[in-house]
Amino acid sequence: MGAEGGLLVLLLLVFLIGLSLWGVVDAALQPDRAYAEIGLRKGLVTGLMILTCAVGAAGYFLVLRPRLKRVQR
């Protein structure tokens, strides 16, 4: 792997870490009542995202965040 490959790996790591942090922060900023309305606890969701990193954040953005936003309308 040359310098280009190393740069690609670095960019991928930065993206995955950024996605993970963004997901946790976004989930933490959602109101507790929105989680209660969809039958989840905010602490559980954010804790699982911390443990599962980018995979958990991707799941949050694809599944949970739309549901949270829907109940806040």
All heavy atoms as TSV, in Angstrom:
chain	resi	resn	atom	element	x	y	z
A	1	MET	N	N	0.846	-1.163	0.000
A	1	MET	CA	C	0.000	0.000	0.000
A	1	MET	C	C	0.896	1.232	0.000
A	1	MET	O	O	1.728	1.412	0.866
A	1	MET	CB	C	-0.904	-0.020	1.238
A	1	MET	CG	C	-1.808	1.146	1.297
A	1	MET	SD	S	-2.902	1.320	2.737
A	1	MET	CE	C	-3.213	-0.277	3.346
A	2	GLY	N	N	0.695	2.096	-0.954
A	2	GLY	CA	C	1.496	3.306	-1.063
A	2	GLY	C	C	0.909	4.444	-0.255
A	2	GLY	O	O	0.034	4.260	0.591
A	3	ALA	N	N	1.409	5.626	-0.532
A	3	ALA	CA	C	0.943	6.815	0.174
A	3	ALA	C	C	-0.541	7.078	-0.092
A	3	ALA	O	O	-1.262	7.514	0.798
A	3	ALA	CB	C	1.776	8.019	-0.239
A	4	GLU	N	N	-0.995	6.769	-1.321
A	4	GLU	CA	C	-2.402	6.982	-1.653
A	4	GLU	C	C	-3.301	6.073	-0.824
A	4	GLU	O	O	-4.364	6.470	-0.377
A	4	GLU	CB	C	-2.666	6.733	-3.146
A	4	GLU	CG	C	-1.918	7.652	-4.077
A	4	GLU	CD	C	-0.507	7.147	-4.392
A	4	GLU	OE1	O	-0.213	5.960	-4.145
A	4	GLU	OE2	O	0.302	7.950	-4.850
A	5	GLY	N	N	-2.873	4.838	-0.643
A	5	GLY	CA	C	-3.651	3.896	0.155
A	5	GLY	C	C	-3.721	4.315	1.610
A	5	GLY	O	O	-4.764	4.198	2.255
A	6	GLY	N	N	-2.607	4.810	2.125
A	6	GLY	CA	C	-2.590	5.281	3.505
A	6	GLY	C	C	-3.500	6.483	3.706
A	6	GLY	O	O	-4.185	6.605	4.729
A	7	LEU	N	N	-3.516	7.371	2.731
A	7	LEU	CA	C	-4.384	8.537	2.796
A	7	LEU	C	C	-5.849	8.121	2.752
A	7	LEU	O	O	-6.684	8.660	3.478
A	7	LEU	CB	C	-4.068	9.503	1.659
A	7	LEU	CG	C	-4.887	10.795	1.633
A	7	LEU	CD1	C	-4.666	11.595	2.912
A	7	LEU	CD2	C	-4.516	11.615	0.415
A	8	LEU	N	N	-6.154	7.141	1.914
A	8	LEU	CA	C	-7.518	6.644	1.808
A	8	LEU	C	C	-7.971	6.040	3.138
A	8	LEU	O	O	-9.094	6.289	3.598
A	8	LEU	CB	C	-7.624	5.611	0.684
A	8	LEU	CG	C	-9.008	5.047	0.410
A	8	LEU	CD1	C	-9.954	6.159	-0.006
A	8	LEU	CD2	C	-8.938	3.989	-0.668
A	9	VAL	N	N	-7.112	5.269	3.768
A	9	VAL	CA	C	-7.439	4.673	5.063
A	9	VAL	C	C	-7.661	5.771	6.107
A	9	VAL	O	O	-8.602	5.720	6.897
A	9	VAL	CB	C	-6.332	3.689	5.514
A	9	VAL	CG1	C	-6.518	3.265	6.960
A	9	VAL	CG2	C	-6.304	2.473	4.604
A	10	LEU	N	N	-6.802	6.781	6.097
A	10	LEU	CA	C	-6.945	7.891	7.031
A	10	LEU	C	C	-8.268	8.623	6.820
A	10	LEU	O	O	-8.978	8.929	7.778
A	10	LEU	CB	C	-5.774	8.861	6.875
A	10	LEU	CG	C	-5.816	10.092	7.783
A	10	LEU	CD1	C	-5.729	9.695	9.239
A	10	LEU	CD2	C	-4.709	11.057	7.403
A	11	LEU	N	N	-8.630	8.887	5.587
A	11	LEU	CA	C	-9.892	9.565	5.292
A	11	LEU	C	C	-11.087	8.717	5.729
A	11	LEU	O	O	-12.070	9.243	6.262
A	11	LEU	CB	C	-9.990	9.898	3.808
A	11	LEU	CG	C	-9.100	11.036	3.329
A	11	LEU	CD1	C	-9.169	11.168	1.806
A	11	LEU	CD2	C	-9.471	12.334	3.993
A	12	LEU	N	N	-11.007	7.423	5.519
A	12	LEU	CA	C	-12.078	6.518	5.935
A	12	LEU	C	C	-12.221	6.531	7.455
A	12	LEU	O	O	-13.340	6.600	7.976
A	12	LEU	CB	C	-11.811	5.100	5.425
A	12	LEU	CG	C	-12.866	4.062	5.780
A	12	LEU	CD1	C	-14.200	4.417	5.144
A	12	LEU	CD2	C	-12.413	2.687	5.324
A	13	LEU	N	N	-11.116	6.497	8.170
A	13	LEU	CA	C	-11.163	6.535	9.633
A	13	LEU	C	C	-11.756	7.855	10.137
A	13	LEU	O	O	-12.570	7.863	11.063
A	13	LEU	CB	C	-9.776	6.326	10.225
A	13	LEU	CG	C	-9.243	4.904	10.184
A	13	LEU	CD1	C	-7.797	4.864	10.657
A	13	LEU	CD2	C	-10.108	3.993	11.030
A	14	VAL	N	N	-11.344	8.956	9.537
A	14	VAL	CA	C	-11.884	10.259	9.931
A	14	VAL	C	C	-13.388	10.300	9.682
A	14	VAL	O	O	-14.160	10.776	10.518
A	14	VAL	CB	C	-11.159	11.408	9.187
A	14	VAL	CG1	C	-11.890	12.732	9.353
A	14	VAL	CG2	C	-9.730	11.511	9.667
A	15	PHE	N	N	-13.836	9.774	8.552
A	15	PHE	CA	C	-15.258	9.733	8.235
A	15	PHE	C	C	-16.027	8.896	9.250
A	15	PHE	O	O	-17.068	9.315	9.766
A	15	PHE	CB	C	-15.481	9.192	6.817
A	15	PHE	CG	C	-16.926	8.922	6.516
A	15	PHE	CD1	C	-17.788	9.971	6.234
A	15	PHE	CD2	C	-17.420	7.634	6.523
A	15	PHE	CE1	C	-19.132	9.736	5.968
A	15	PHE	CE2	C	-18.758	7.386	6.259
A	15	PHE	CZ	C	-19.612	8.445	5.975
A	16	LEU	N	N	-15.522	7.705	9.559
A	16	LEU	CA	C	-16.219	6.809	10.485
A	16	LEU	C	C	-16.276	7.386	11.896
A	16	LEU	O	O	-17.307	7.301	12.575
A	16	LEU	CB	C	-15.564	5.434	10.483
A	16	LEU	CG	C	-15.694	4.643	9.181
A	16	LEU	CD1	C	-14.906	3.348	9.263
A	16	LEU	CD2	C	-17.148	4.379	8.846
A	17	ILE	N	N	-15.199	7.986	12.341
A	17	ILE	CA	C	-15.185	8.605	13.672
A	17	ILE	C	C	-16.121	9.805	13.695
A	17	ILE	O	O	-16.888	9.998	14.649
A	17	ILE	CB	C	-13.746	8.996	14.072
A	17	ILE	CG1	C	-12.926	7.731	14.312
A	17	ILE	CG2	C	-13.742	9.888	15.310
A	17	ILE	CD1	C	-11.436	7.971	14.448
A	18	GLY	N	N	-16.096	10.605	12.646
A	18	GLY	CA	C	-16.986	11.759	12.561
A	18	GLY	C	C	-18.449	11.357	12.551
A	18	GLY	O	O	-19.280	11.965	13.233
A	19	LEU	N	N	-18.788	10.318	11.795
A	19	LEU	CA	C	-20.159	9.827	11.750
A	19	LEU	C	C	-20.598	9.343	13.122
A	19	LEU	O	O	-21.709	9.629	13.572
A	19	LEU	CB	C	-20.281	8.694	10.719
A	19	LEU	CG	C	-21.663	8.066	10.572
A	19	LEU	CD1	C	-22.650	9.077	10.008
A	19	LEU	CD2	C	-21.588	6.834	9.682
A	20	SER	N	N	-19.721	8.644	13.796
A	20	SER	CA	C	-20.034	8.134	15.135
A	20	SER	C	C	-20.299	9.275	16.115
A	20	SER	O	O	-21.289	9.263	16.852
A	20	SER	CB	C	-18.885	7.267	15.660
A	20	SER	OG	O	-18.654	6.184	14.801
A	21	LEU	N	N	-19.419	10.258	16.124
A	21	LEU	CA	C	-19.589	11.398	17.034
A	21	LEU	C	C	-20.841	12.200	16.700
A	21	LEU	O	O	-21.593	12.606	17.601
A	21	LEU	CB	C	-18.358	12.301	16.984
A	21	LEU	CG	C	-17.081	11.718	17.581
A	21	LEU	CD1	C	-15.910	12.645	17.326
A	21	LEU	CD2	C	-17.254	11.458	19.062
A	22	TRP	N	N	-21.073	12.439	15.429
A	22	TRP	CA	C	-22.253	13.176	14.998
A	22	TRP	C	C	-23.527	12.447	15.442
A	22	TRP	O	O	-24.474	13.061	15.938
A	22	TRP	CB	C	-22.219	13.353	13.492
A	22	TRP	CG	C	-23.379	14.083	12.890
A	22	TRP	CD1	C	-24.183	15.019	13.471
A	22	TRP	CD2	C	-23.855	13.937	11.554
A	22	TRP	NE1	N	-25.132	15.461	12.580
A	22	TRP	CE2	C	-24.953	14.813	11.395
A	22	TRP	CE3	C	-23.451	13.159	10.470
A	22	TRP	CZ2	C	-25.649	14.912	10.195
A	22	TRP	CZ3	C	-24.152	13.274	9.273
A	22	TRP	CH2	C	-25.244	14.145	9.142
A	23	GLY	N	N	-23.553	11.130	15.281
A	23	GLY	CA	C	-24.723	10.349	15.679
A	23	GLY	C	C	-24.993	10.430	17.169
A	23	GLY	O	O	-26.137	10.627	17.596
A	24	VAL	N	N	-23.957	10.291	17.975
A	24	VAL	CA	C	-24.139	10.340	19.425
A	24	VAL	C	C	-24.610	11.722	19.863
A	24	VAL	O	O	-25.532	11.845	20.675
A	24	VAL	CB	C	-22.833	9.936	20.151
A	24	VAL	CG1	C	-22.919	10.227	21.636
A	24	VAL	CG2	C	-22.533	8.464	19.918
A	25	VAL	N	N	-24.000	12.763	19.329
A	25	VAL	CA	C	-24.397	14.126	19.702
A	25	VAL	C	C	-25.834	14.402	19.260
A	25	VAL	O	O	-26.645	14.932	20.024
A	25	VAL	CB	C	-23.421	15.168	19.109
A	25	VAL	CG1	C	-23.955	16.581	19.261
A	25	VAL	CG2	C	-22.055	15.031	19.756
A	26	ASP	N	N	-26.179	14.021	18.038
A	26	ASP	CA	C	-27.531	14.254	17.541
A	26	ASP	C	C	-28.554	13.494	18.381
A	26	ASP	O	O	-29.598	14.038	18.739
A	26	ASP	CB	C	-27.634	13.832	16.072
A	26	ASP	CG	C	-28.958	14.248	15.457
A	26	ASP	OD1	O	-29.085	15.426	15.088
A	26	ASP	OD2	O	-29.870	13.392	15.383
A	27	ALA	N	N	-28.256	12.254	18.711
A	27	ALA	CA	C	-29.176	11.451	19.521
A	27	ALA	C	C	-29.342	12.052	20.914
A	27	ALA	O	O	-30.447	12.076	21.462
A	27	ALA	CB	C	-28.670	10.018	19.624
A	28	ALA	N	N	-28.273	12.548	21.486
A	28	ALA	CA	C	-28.335	13.144	22.822
A	28	ALA	C	C	-29.134	14.442	22.832
A	28	ALA	O	O	-29.719	14.799	23.860
A	28	ALA	CB	C	-26.927	13.386	23.348
A	29	LEU	N	N	-29.183	15.145	21.714
A	29	LEU	CA	C	-29.905	16.412	21.645
A	29	LEU	C	C	-31.407	16.258	21.404
A	29	LEU	O	O	-32.153	17.230	21.530
A	29	LEU	CB	C	-29.299	17.304	20.558
A	29	LEU	CG	C	-27.888	17.810	20.847
A	29	LEU	CD1	C	-27.344	18.572	19.645
A	29	LEU	CD2	C	-27.871	18.676	22.087
A	30	GLN	N	N	-31.856	15.051	21.072
A	30	GLN	CA	C	-33.284	14.827	20.864
A	30	GLN	C	C	-33.993	14.815	22.219
A	30	GLN	O	O	-33.434	14.345	23.208
A	30	GLN	CB	C	-33.529	13.503	20.132
A	30	GLN	CG	C	-32.858	13.394	18.788
A	30	GLN	CD	C	-33.239	14.504	17.829
A	30	GLN	OE1	O	-34.396	14.892	17.727
A	30	GLN	NE2	N	-32.250	15.024	17.115
A	31	PRO	N	N	-35.221	15.325	22.297
A	31	PRO	CA	C	-35.922	15.376	23.588
A	31	PRO	C	C	-36.273	13.979	24.122
A	31	PRO	O	O	-36.567	13.060	23.353
A	31	PRO	CB	C	-37.192	16.178	23.288
A	31	PRO	CG	C	-37.306	16.254	21.820
A	31	PRO	CD	C	-35.983	15.935	21.217
A	32	ASP	N	N	-36.243	13.860	25.441
A	32	ASP	CA	C	-36.570	12.583	26.091
A	32	ASP	C	C	-37.972	12.097	25.727
A	32	ASP	O	O	-38.188	10.906	25.559
A	32	ASP	CB	C	-36.461	12.712	27.614
A	32	ASP	CG	C	-35.035	12.900	28.081
A	32	ASP	OD1	O	-34.105	12.472	27.372
A	32	ASP	OD2	O	-34.853	13.470	29.176
A	33	ARG	N	N	-38.907	13.028	25.615
A	33	ARG	CA	C	-40.290	12.619	25.319
A	33	ARG	C	C	-40.419	11.975	23.943
A	33	ARG	O	O	-41.259	11.104	23.741
A	33	ARG	CB	C	-41.253	13.795	25.456
A	33	ARG	CG	C	-41.048	14.875	24.445
A	33	ARG	CD	C	-42.205	15.879	24.447
A	33	ARG	NE	N	-41.998	16.843	23.396
A	33	ARG	CZ	C	-42.201	16.608	22.101
A	33	ARG	NH1	N	-42.636	15.437	21.702
A	33	ARG	NH2	N	-41.967	17.549	21.204
A	34	ALA	N	N	-39.575	12.370	22.991
A	34	ALA	CA	C	-39.624	11.750	21.659
A	34	ALA	C	C	-39.208	10.287	21.756
A	34	ALA	O	O	-39.816	9.419	21.134
A	34	ALA	CB	C	-38.720	12.503	20.689
A	35	TYR	N	N	-38.179	10.010	22.556
A	35	TYR	CA	C	-37.771	8.615	22.765
A	35	TYR	C	C	-38.882	7.834	23.451
A	35	TYR	O	O	-39.153	6.686	23.106
A	35	TYR	CB	C	-36.487	8.541	23.597
A	35	TYR	CG	C	-35.242	8.866	22.818
A	35	TYR	CD1	C	-34.699	10.143	22.833
A	35	TYR	CD2	C	-34.608	7.895	22.061
A	35	TYR	CE1	C	-33.559	10.445	22.119
A	35	TYR	CE2	C	-33.469	8.181	21.341
A	35	TYR	CZ	C	-32.945	9.458	21.375
A	35	TYR	OH	O	-31.826	9.758	20.653
A	36	ALA	N	N	-39.508	8.447	24.453
A	36	ALA	CA	C	-40.588	7.775	25.182
A	36	ALA	C	C	-41.745	7.442	24.245
A	36	ALA	O	O	-42.345	6.366	24.356
A	36	ALA	CB	C	-41.068	8.654	26.330
A	37	GLU	N	N	-42.042	8.338	23.325
A	37	GLU	CA	C	-43.158	8.110	22.400
A	37	GLU	C	C	-42.897	6.949	21.445
A	37	GLU	O	O	-43.841	6.313	20.980
A	37	GLU	CB	C	-43.471	9.377	21.608
A	37	GLU	CG	C	-44.169	10.429	22.449
A	37	GLU	CD	C	-44.627	11.612	21.621
A	37	GLU	OE1	O	-45.092	11.409	20.487
A	37	GLU	OE2	O	-44.510	12.738	22.128
A	38	ILE	N	N	-41.633	6.676	21.125
A	38	ILE	CA	C	-41.354	5.532	20.251
A	38	ILE	C	C	-40.938	4.301	21.048
A	38	ILE	O	O	-40.573	3.273	20.480
A	38	ILE	CB	C	-40.306	5.856	19.162
A	38	ILE	CG1	C	-38.945	6.187	19.765
A	38	ILE	CG2	C	-40.796	6.964	18.252
A	38	ILE	CD1	C	-37.843	6.295	18.728
A	39	GLY	N	N	-40.996	4.397	22.379
A	39	GLY	CA	C	-40.758	3.239	23.237
A	39	GLY	C	C	-39.298	2.925	23.510
A	39	GLY	O	O	-38.958	1.766	23.764
A	40	LEU	N	N	-38.430	3.926	23.460
A	40	LEU	CA	C	-37.002	3.709	23.718
A	40	LEU	C	C	-36.509	4.678	24.781
A	40	LEU	O	O	-37.174	5.648	25.103
A	40	LEU	CB	C	-36.193	3.899	22.438
A	40	LEU	CG	C	-36.431	2.893	21.326
A	40	LEU	CD1	C	-35.707	3.320	20.066
A	40	LEU	CD2	C	-35.968	1.514	21.750
A	41	ARG	N	N	-35.324	4.391	25.310
A	41	ARG	CA	C	-34.688	5.292	26.268
A	41	ARG	C	C	-33.466	5.927	25.606
A	41	ARG	O	O	-32.675	5.248	24.945
A	41	ARG	CB	C	-34.253	4.523	27.510
A	41	ARG	CG	C	-35.427	4.019	28.321
A	41	ARG	CD	C	-35.015	3.478	29.684
A	41	ARG	NE	N	-33.741	2.811	29.713
A	41	ARG	CZ	C	-33.575	1.492	29.791
A	41	ARG	NH1	N	-34.627	0.701	29.839
A	41	ARG	NH2	N	-32.369	0.971	29.826
A	42	LYS	N	N	-33.324	7.220	25.805
A	42	LYS	CA	C	-32.220	7.956	25.195
A	42	LYS	C	C	-30.875	7.385	25.626
A	42	LYS	O	O	-29.974	7.218	24.805
A	42	LYS	CB	C	-32.294	9.433	25.570
A	42	LYS	CG	C	-31.205	10.269	24.920
A	42	LYS	CD	C	-31.091	11.667	25.488
A	42	LYS	CE	C	-32.252	12.523	25.217
A	42	LYS	NZ	N	-32.022	13.943	25.544
A	43	GLY	N	N	-30.703	7.076	26.893
A	43	GLY	CA	C	-29.439	6.534	27.395
A	43	GLY	C	C	-29.068	5.217	26.737
A	43	GLY	O	O	-27.903	4.969	26.429
A	44	LEU	N	N	-30.063	4.375	26.517
A	44	LEU	CA	C	-29.814	3.096	25.855
A	44	LEU	C	C	-29.349	3.310	24.421
A	44	LEU	O	O	-28.373	2.699	23.971
A	44	LEU	CB	C	-31.073	2.235	25.880
A	44	LEU	CG	C	-31.000	0.907	25.148
A	44	LEU	CD1	C	-30.010	-0.027	25.841
A	44	LEU	CD2	C	-32.360	0.269	25.061
A	45	VAL	N	N	-30.033	4.187	23.706
A	45	VAL	CA	C	-29.683	4.440	22.301
A	45	VAL	C	C	-28.281	5.027	22.184
A	45	VAL	O	O	-27.459	4.552	21.397
A	45	VAL	CB	C	-30.728	5.369	21.639
A	45	VAL	CG1	C	-30.267	5.818	20.263
A	45	VAL	CG2	C	-32.073	4.664	21.540
A	46	THR	N	N	-27.993	6.057	22.979
A	46	THR	CA	C	-26.673	6.670	22.886
A	46	THR	C	C	-25.583	5.716	23.363
A	46	THR	O	O	-24.506	5.673	22.779
A	46	THR	CB	C	-26.609	7.999	23.666
A	46	THR	OG1	O	-27.025	7.786	25.010
A	46	THR	CG2	C	-27.467	9.053	23.019
A	47	GLY	N	N	-25.860	4.943	24.397
A	47	GLY	CA	C	-24.882	3.964	24.872
A	47	GLY	C	C	-24.561	2.910	23.825
A	47	GLY	O	O	-23.398	2.557	23.609
A	48	LEU	N	N	-25.584	2.412	23.163
A	48	LEU	CA	C	-25.359	1.420	22.102
A	48	LEU	C	C	-24.593	2.015	20.936
A	48	LEU	O	O	-23.758	1.345	20.327
A	48	LEU	CB	C	-26.685	0.830	21.624
A	48	LEU	CG	C	-27.343	-0.166	22.570
A	48	LEU	CD1	C	-28.720	-0.562	22.052
A	48	LEU	CD2	C	-26.470	-1.394	22.750
A	49	MET	N	N	-24.866	3.278	20.626
A	49	MET	CA	C	-24.123	3.905	19.529
A	49	MET	C	C	-22.657	4.086	19.893
A	49	MET	O	O	-21.791	3.950	19.030
A	49	MET	CB	C	-24.746	5.245	19.145
A	49	MET	CG	C	-25.981	5.061	18.310
A	49	MET	SD	S	-26.467	6.497	17.365
A	49	MET	CE	C	-26.351	7.810	18.504
A	50	ILE	N	N	-22.374	4.385	21.151
A	50	ILE	CA	C	-20.979	4.509	21.574
A	50	ILE	C	C	-20.277	3.160	21.430
A	50	ILE	O	O	-19.136	3.088	20.975
A	50	ILE	CB	C	-20.898	5.044	23.019
A	50	ILE	CG1	C	-21.319	6.515	23.048
A	50	ILE	CG2	C	-19.495	4.871	23.591
A	50	ILE	CD1	C	-21.539	7.075	24.435
A	51	LEU	N	N	-20.961	2.087	21.775
A	51	LEU	CA	C	-20.356	0.748	21.691
A	51	LEU	C	C	-20.204	0.258	20.254
A	51	LEU	O	O	-19.251	-0.461	19.945
A	51	LEU	CB	C	-21.189	-0.255	22.485
A	51	LEU	CG	C	-21.170	-0.086	23.998
A	51	LEU	CD1	C	-22.139	-1.069	24.641
A	51	LEU	CD2	C	-19.770	-0.283	24.546
A	52	THR	N	N	-21.133	0.612	19.392
A	52	THR	CA	C	-21.118	0.076	18.030
A	52	THR	C	C	-20.549	1.049	17.000
A	52	THR	O	O	-20.457	0.708	15.814
A	52	THR	CB	C	-22.529	-0.348	17.597
A	52	THR	OG1	O	-23.407	0.769	17.677
A	52	THR	CG2	C	-23.056	-1.477	18.473
A	53	CYS	N	N	-20.184	2.232	17.438
A	53	CYS	CA	C	-19.521	3.241	16.593
A	53	CYS	C	C	-20.314	3.581	15.338
A	53	CYS	O	O	-21.490	3.859	15.407
A	53	CYS	CB	C	-18.096	2.814	16.275
A	53	CYS	SG	S	-17.083	2.642	17.753
A	54	ALA	N	N	-19.670	3.536	14.190
A	54	ALA	CA	C	-20.277	3.999	12.943
A	54	ALA	C	C	-21.466	3.136	12.523
A	54	ALA	O	O	-22.414	3.647	11.932
A	54	ALA	CB	C	-19.236	4.042	11.830
A	55	VAL	N	N	-21.435	1.849	12.838
A	55	VAL	CA	C	-22.565	0.977	12.475
A	55	VAL	C	C	-23.817	1.419	13.228
A	55	VAL	O	O	-24.898	1.532	12.650
A	55	VAL	CB	C	-22.237	-0.507	12.772
A	55	VAL	CG1	C	-23.444	-1.388	12.552
A	55	VAL	CG2	C	-21.065	-0.965	11.932
A	56	GLY	N	N	-23.654	1.693	14.518
A	56	GLY	CA	C	-24.780	2.168	15.313
A	56	GLY	C	C	-25.267	3.532	14.856
A	56	GLY	O	O	-26.467	3.793	14.820
A	57	ALA	N	N	-24.340	4.409	14.511
A	57	ALA	CA	C	-24.715	5.744	14.034
A	57	ALA	C	C	-25.466	5.651	12.711
A	57	ALA	O	O	-26.453	6.360	12.505
A	57	ALA	CB	C	-23.481	6.625	13.886
A	58	ALA	N	N	-25.020	4.787	11.833
A	58	ALA	CA	C	-25.715	4.611	10.553
A	58	ALA	C	C	-27.133	4.098	10.794
A	58	ALA	O	O	-28.091	4.581	10.173
A	58	ALA	CB	C	-24.940	3.654	9.651
A	59	GLY	N	N	-27.280	3.138	11.697
A	59	GLY	CA	C	-28.611	2.640	12.041
A	59	GLY	C	C	-29.489	3.726	12.634
A	59	GLY	O	O	-30.679	3.821	12.336
A	60	TYR	N	N	-28.893	4.557	13.471
A	60	TYR	CA	C	-29.634	5.666	14.071
A	60	TYR	C	C	-30.146	6.615	12.985
A	60	TYR	O	O	-31.317	6.969	12.970
A	60	TYR	CB	C	-28.739	6.424	15.064
A	60	TYR	CG	C	-29.304	7.757	15.477
A	60	TYR	CD1	C	-30.334	7.828	16.400
A	60	TYR	CD2	C	-28.817	8.936	14.931
A	60	TYR	CE1	C	-30.873	9.054	16.765
A	60	TYR	CE2	C	-29.347	10.168	15.297
A	60	TYR	CZ	C	-30.376	10.217	16.216
A	60	TYR	OH	O	-30.916	11.425	16.570
A	61	PHE	N	N	-29.260	7.026	12.078
A	61	PHE	CA	C	-29.660	7.977	11.043
A	61	PHE	C	C	-30.664	7.378	10.056
A	61	PHE	O	O	-31.530	8.084	9.545
A	61	PHE	CB	C	-28.449	8.517	10.294
A	61	PHE	CG	C	-27.688	9.553	11.067
A	61	PHE	CD1	C	-26.378	9.337	11.445
A	61	PHE	CD2	C	-28.281	10.751	11.432
A	61	PHE	CE1	C	-25.671	10.291	12.157
A	61	PHE	CE2	C	-27.593	11.713	12.153
A	61	PHE	CZ	C	-26.281	11.478	12.516
A	62	LEU	N	N	-30.566	6.086	9.796
A	62	LEU	CA	C	-31.463	5.464	8.828
A	62	LEU	C	C	-32.807	5.059	9.413
A	62	LEU	O	O	-33.822	5.081	8.704
A	62	LEU	CB	C	-30.789	4.238	8.206
A	62	LEU	CG	C	-29.591	4.524	7.311
A	62	LEU	CD1	C	-28.910	3.225	6.901
A	62	LEU	CD2	C	-30.012	5.309	6.091
A	63	VAL	N	N	-32.840	4.678	10.702
A	63	VAL	CA	C	-34.069	4.125	11.276
A	63	VAL	C	C	-34.651	5.005	12.382
A	63	VAL	O	O	-35.812	5.408	12.310
A	63	VAL	CB	C	-33.805	2.698	11.820
A	63	VAL	CG1	C	-35.057	2.122	12.464
A	63	VAL	CG2	C	-33.307	1.777	10.715
A	64	LEU	N	N	-33.859	5.275	13.402
A	64	LEU	CA	C	-34.415	5.941	14.575
A	64	LEU	C	C	-34.649	7.442	14.393
A	64	LEU	O	O	-35.673	7.964	14.825
A	64	LEU	CB	C	-33.507	5.728	15.791
A	64	LEU	CG	C	-33.462	4.312	16.330
A	64	LEU	CD1	C	-32.557	4.247	17.535
A	64	LEU	CD2	C	-34.848	3.836	16.692
A	65	ARG	N	N	-33.718	8.135	13.791
A	65	ARG	CA	C	-33.862	9.592	13.673
A	65	ARG	C	C	-35.128	9.977	12.913
A	65	ARG	O	O	-35.845	10.885	13.357
A	65	ARG	CB	C	-32.636	10.217	13.022
A	65	ARG	CG	C	-32.660	11.729	13.088
A	65	ARG	CD	C	-31.308	12.313	12.699
A	65	ARG	NE	N	-31.205	13.712	13.046
A	65	ARG	CZ	C	-31.568	14.702	12.246
A	65	ARG	NH1	N	-32.072	14.447	11.055
A	65	ARG	NH2	N	-31.440	15.954	12.637
A	66	PRO	N	N	-35.453	9.324	11.796
A	66	PRO	CA	C	-36.720	9.680	11.133
A	66	PRO	C	C	-37.936	9.459	12.037
A	66	PRO	O	O	-38.871	10.262	12.025
A	66	PRO	CB	C	-36.759	8.755	9.912
A	66	PRO	CG	C	-35.334	8.420	9.645
A	66	PRO	CD	C	-34.667	8.380	10.985
A	67	ARG	N	N	-37.917	8.394	12.833
A	67	ARG	CA	C	-39.038	8.150	13.756
A	67	ARG	C	C	-39.106	9.227	14.836
A	67	ARG	O	O	-40.181	9.691	15.195
A	67	ARG	CB	C	-38.892	6.767	14.399
A	67	ARG	CG	C	-39.135	5.629	13.428
A	67	ARG	CD	C	-38.896	4.279	14.051
A	67	ARG	NE	N	-39.773	4.054	15.195
A	67	ARG	CZ	C	-39.585	3.084	16.073
A	67	ARG	NH1	N	-38.568	2.243	15.938
A	67	ARG	NH2	N	-40.411	2.936	17.095
A	68	LEU	N	N	-37.948	9.625	15.365
A	68	LEU	CA	C	-37.909	10.674	16.381
A	68	LEU	C	C	-38.419	11.990	15.824
A	68	LEU	O	O	-39.190	12.700	16.483
A	68	LEU	CB	C	-36.487	10.853	16.918
A	68	LEU	CG	C	-35.942	9.723	17.782
A	68	LEU	CD1	C	-34.447	9.894	17.998
A	68	LEU	CD2	C	-36.672	9.647	19.105
A	69	LYS	N	N	-38.010	12.326	14.616
A	69	LYS	CA	C	-38.455	13.579	14.003
A	69	LYS	C	C	-39.948	13.550	13.703
A	69	LYS	O	O	-40.645	14.566	13.824
A	69	LYS	CB	C	-37.666	13.867	12.722
A	69	LYS	CG	C	-36.217	14.204	12.985
A	69	LYS	CD	C	-36.121	15.447	13.840
A	69	LYS	CE	C	-34.681	15.840	14.069
A	69	LYS	NZ	N	-34.571	16.996	14.961
A	70	ARG	N	N	-40.460	12.376	13.327
A	70	ARG	CA	C	-41.888	12.244	13.012
A	70	ARG	C	C	-42.753	12.527	14.236
A	70	ARG	O	O	-43.776	13.192	14.155
A	70	ARG	CB	C	-42.174	10.842	12.467
A	70	ARG	CG	C	-43.425	10.739	11.666
A	70	ARG	CD	C	-43.595	9.379	10.981
A	70	ARG	NE	N	-42.409	8.968	10.234
A	70	ARG	CZ	C	-41.716	7.846	10.492
A	70	ARG	NH1	N	-42.081	7.025	11.432
A	70	ARG	NH2	N	-40.666	7.541	9.767
A	71	VAL	N	N	-42.348	12.021	15.417
A	71	VAL	CA	C	-43.161	12.218	16.621
A	71	VAL	C	C	-43.007	13.628	17.189
A	71	VAL	O	O	-43.818	14.048	18.014
A	71	VAL	CB	C	-42.862	11.169	17.713
A	71	VAL	CG1	C	-43.172	9.775	17.218
A	71	VAL	CG2	C	-41.455	11.279	18.240
A	72	GLN	N	N	-42.014	14.372	16.751
A	72	GLN	CA	C	-41.824	15.733	17.254
A	72	GLN	C	C	-42.643	16.751	16.481
A	72	GLN	O	O	-42.737	17.899	16.872
A	72	GLN	CB	C	-40.336	16.118	17.176
A	72	GLN	CG	C	-39.475	15.364	18.149
A	72	GLN	CD	C	-38.039	15.766	18.051
A	72	GLN	OE1	O	-37.715	16.953	18.060
A	72	GLN	NE2	N	-37.150	14.790	17.943
A	73	ARG	N	N	-43.248	16.356	15.396
A	73	ARG	CA	C	-44.051	17.294	14.588
A	73	ARG	C	C	-45.385	17.557	15.228
A	73	ARG	O	O	-45.974	16.896	15.918
A	73	ARG	CB	C	-44.259	16.741	13.189
A	73	ARG	CG	C	-42.989	16.728	12.418
A	73	ARG	CD	C	-43.225	16.306	11.003
A	73	ARG	NE	N	-41.926	16.107	10.385
A	73	ARG	CZ	C	-41.713	15.276	9.413
A	73	ARG	NH1	N	-42.675	14.556	8.918
A	73	ARG	NH2	N	-40.535	15.158	8.883
